[in-house]
Amino acid sequence: MQATRSKQKLILENKNLYKSILILALPIFLSNFMKAMNDFIDMYFVSNFLDDVSVGAGIAAISVTGPIFSISQALAGGMMIAGAAMMAQFLGAQRKDRAAKVAGQLLRLCIFAG
């Protein structure tokens, strides 16, 4: 618990704005970098394992599904942030029943969306 508070203090009370932004942006950058590497590796394997006739279709399929995956990832991230904010508000207002209901709805949405 103490380590979490010191991290929050480092981010929120730091006078160096660029360092705070870098700390907050680093996980997003790493996630996007891993997604790009996944697409590159997929294209490498598709180009090596398909014959010359179908390699274009395979790479096109990867190129089409990449943005679709990115959009779904962005929507899921937005839902996660919105749900966390709603649960934090309800918990701050001592309304644990409403926070549990929001958590249940988010869980159902995640299961339904796959």
Number of C-alpha atoms within 10 A of each C-alpha: 5 7 8 9 10 11 12 12 11 15 18 11 11 12 10 10 12 10 13 15 11 12 14 12 11 11 11 11 12 11 11 13 12 12 15 13 12 13 16 13 12 14 18 12 12 18 17 10 11 14 11 10 8 13 16 13 14 19 18 13 12 15 13 11 12 15 11 11 12 13 12 12 12 12 12 15 12 12 15 14 12 13 17 16 12 16 20 15 15 17 15 11 11 11 13 15 11 16 21 14 12 17 16 12 13 17 12 12 13 13 9 8 9 6
